[in-house]
Amino acid sequence: MKIGLFGGTFNPVHCGHLINAEIVKENFKLNKILFIPSKYPVHKNLDGNVPSDDRFNMLKLAVSGNPDFDVSRIEIDRKDESYFIITIRQLSYIYKNAGLFLLIGADAFNEIDQWKDSEEILRTVSFIVMRRPGYETIEHKIVKNAKDVKFFKNPLIEISSSNIRANIRNNKSIKYMVPFSVEEYIINKELYKI
């Protein structure tokens, strides 16, 4: 069993996330992609002030048609600060016999040394580093003790959560940037208006 772990704020989830997750799943022959929305991201401010439950619900709607995609509440339900090393330890225990592959954007990978216990993370899971528009991957960030790091030439999709939030604030369309069910959820709950 090979499980891809796709963490992030998903504020909101968009079609670029889903397209790249599907392409990575196929190219690396992963059995499952587990999306892991963070509760309170340690390394960045959460623009838009959208509760973690709403971000989780939008992800559930977005992946509902794909049996190989699932969403975890492991970080949202955590009482303490949400460090990814804790998540990795828990998932390594839950999926003892599975290979864990962390899907990560070049921007986040370039800052991996700032993550809590980053060397343990690099030793524990395999990394699939995806390209992000506007970011070059700094390959020297790989430490010698890394289990496995692969750089993937995924399609560069010019959609970002920050642009979606800006469009909503400016009364512009987000159609086809997010799945229809997510667009409906955002409209019905009046998210990202402020």
C-alpha positions in Angstrom: 0.0 0.0 0.0 1.4 3.4 -1.0 -0.3 6.5 0.5 0.2 10.0 -0.7 -0.1 12.6 2.1 -1.1 16.0 0.9 -1.1 18.6 3.7 -1.9 22.3 3.5 -4.3 25.0 4.5 -6.6 24.4 1.4 -8.0 27.9 1.9 -9.9 27.0 -0.2 -9.1 23.7 -2.1 -9.0 24.4 -5.8 -8.8 22.4 -9.1 -5.0 22.8 -9.2 -4.7 20.8 -6.0 -7.0 18.0 -7.3 -5.4 17.8 -10.8 -1.9 17.5 -9.4 -2.9 15.0 -6.8 -4.5 12.8 -9.4 -1.4 13.1 -11.7 1.0 12.3 -8.9 -1.2 9.3 -7.8 -1.0 7.9 -11.3 2.7 8.6 -12.0 3.9 7.2 -8.7 1.3 4.4 -8.6 -0.1 5.5 -5.2 -3.1 3.6 -3.9 -4.6 6.6 -2.1 -4.2 10.3 -1.5 -5.0 11.5 2.0 -5.6 15.3 2.1 -4.7 16.7 5.5 -6.0 20.3 6.1 -4.1 22.1 8.9 -5.9 23.5 11.9 -3.8 26.6 12.5 -0.8 26.7 10.2 2.4 27.3 12.2 4.4 28.9 9.4 1.8 31.2 7.8 -1.2 33.5 8.6 -4.5 32.2 7.6 -6.0 34.9 5.3 -9.7 35.0 5.2 -10.2 33.7 8.8 -12.1 30.6 7.6 -12.6 28.0 10.3 -10.9 24.7 9.8 -14.2 22.8 9.7 -15.3 24.8 6.6 -12.0 24.0 4.9 -12.4 20.4 5.8 -16.0 20.4 4.5 -14.9 22.0 1.2 -12.2 19.3 0.8 -14.8 16.5 1.5 -17.0 18.0 -1.2 -14.1 18.3 -3.6 -12.9 14.7 -3.4 -16.3 13.0 -3.0 -16.3 11.6 -6.5 -12.9 10.0 -6.3 -12.7 6.7 -4.3 -8.9 7.1 -4.2 -9.0 10.5 -2.4 -9.8 10.9 1.3 -9.6 13.7 3.8 -8.3 13.4 7.4 -9.2 15.4 10.5 -6.0 14.4 12.2 -4.6 17.9 12.5 -7.9 19.7 12.9 -8.9 17.6 15.9 -5.5 18.0 17.6 -5.7 20.0 20.8 -2.1 21.3 20.6 -0.2 23.2 18.0 -0.2 21.4 14.6 3.3 20.4 13.8 3.6 18.0 10.8 6.1 15.8 12.6 3.3 14.8 15.1 1.0 14.0 12.1 3.8 11.9 10.5 4.3 9.9 13.7 0.6 9.2 14.1 0.1 8.2 10.5 3.2 6.0 10.6 1.6 4.1 13.5 -1.9 4.0 11.8 -0.5 2.8 8.4 2.3 0.6 9.8 2.7 -1.5 6.6 2.2 1.3 4.1 4.7 3.5 2.3 4.0 7.1 3.0 4.8 9.8 0.4 4.6 13.4 1.3 3.3 15.6 -1.6 4.8 19.0 -1.2 5.1 22.1 -3.3 8.5 23.5 -4.1 7.8 26.6 -2.0 7.2 24.5 1.2 10.1 22.1 0.4 12.5 25.1 0.2 11.6 25.9 3.8 11.7 22.3 5.1 14.6 23.1 7.4 12.4 25.5 9.3 9.9 22.7 10.1 10.0 21.2 13.6 12.1 18.0 13.6 12.6 18.3 9.8 15.4 15.7 9.7 13.0 13.1 11.3 10.4 13.9 8.7 12.9 13.5 5.9 14.0 10.1 7.3 10.5 8.8 7.9 8.6 9.6 4.6 9.4 9.7 0.9 9.0 13.2 -0.6 7.4 14.0 -4.0 8.2 17.6 -4.6 5.8 19.4 -7.0 6.6 22.5 -9.1 4.7 25.7 -8.1 4.4 28.7 -10.4 6.9 31.3 -9.4 9.1 29.0 -7.3 12.3 27.3 -8.2 13.2 24.2 -6.2 16.3 24.5 -4.1 17.6 21.0 -4.4 20.5 21.5 -2.0 17.9 21.4 0.8 18.1 17.6 0.6 19.9 16.3 3.6 22.0 13.1 3.4 19.7 11.3 5.8 16.6 11.8 3.6 14.7 8.5 2.9 13.8 9.4 -0.7 13.1 12.7 -2.5 11.7 12.8 -6.1 11.2 16.0 -8.1 8.1 15.8 -10.2 7.5 17.9 -13.3 3.8 18.3 -12.7 1.7 20.7 -14.8 2.0 24.4 -13.6 -1.6 25.4 -13.1 -2.0 29.1 -12.6 -4.7 28.9 -9.9 -4.0 29.8 -6.3 -6.1 30.0 -3.1 -5.0 33.6 -2.6 -6.3 34.6 -6.1 -9.6 32.8 -5.4 -10.0 34.8 -2.1 -9.2 38.0 -3.9 -11.7 37.3 -6.6 -14.4 36.7 -4.0 -13.6 39.9 -2.2 -13.7 41.8 -5.5 -17.0 40.1 -6.6 -15.3 38.3 -9.5 -16.0 34.7 -10.7 -14.3 31.7 -9.2 -16.1 29.3 -11.6 -13.8 26.5 -12.9 -11.1 27.5 -10.3 -12.8 25.3 -7.7 -15.2 22.4 -8.1 -18.9 23.4 -8.4 -19.8 22.0 -5.0 -17.0 24.0 -3.4 -18.2 27.2 -5.2 -21.7 26.6 -3.9 -20.5 26.0 -0.4 -18.5 29.3 -0.4 -21.5 31.2 -1.8 -24.0 29.7 0.6 -21.8 30.3 3.7 -20.6 33.7 2.4 -16.9 32.8 2.9 -14.0 35.1 2.1 -16.1 38.2 1.8 -14.0 40.2 4.3 
